[in-house]
Amino acid sequence: MYSVRPLPEFDAWLRGLADKTVQRRLVVRLRKAALGNLGDVKSVGHGISEMREHFGAGWRMYFVMRDGQLVVMLG
């Protein structure tokens, strides 16, 4: 299990998504990550990884792991 801590900029981006279906799917993905199921993840270098979602245009959420916390930075 992980503690998921979105940065304020990420929260603002997520809340601002016009497509509420996409927004809900990304929130579900974050909940699964909190339970320890990171799903399709790829390292992009320098300790940064991306959670990849394969629907629509192909969504990505970028994060780092810090002391058992998954810090979500960008979407």
Secondary structure, DSSP 8 states (H G I E B T S, - for coil): --EEEE-HHHHHHHHT-S-HHHHHHHHHHHHHHHTT---SEEEEETTEEEEEE-STT-EEEEEEEETTEEEEEE-
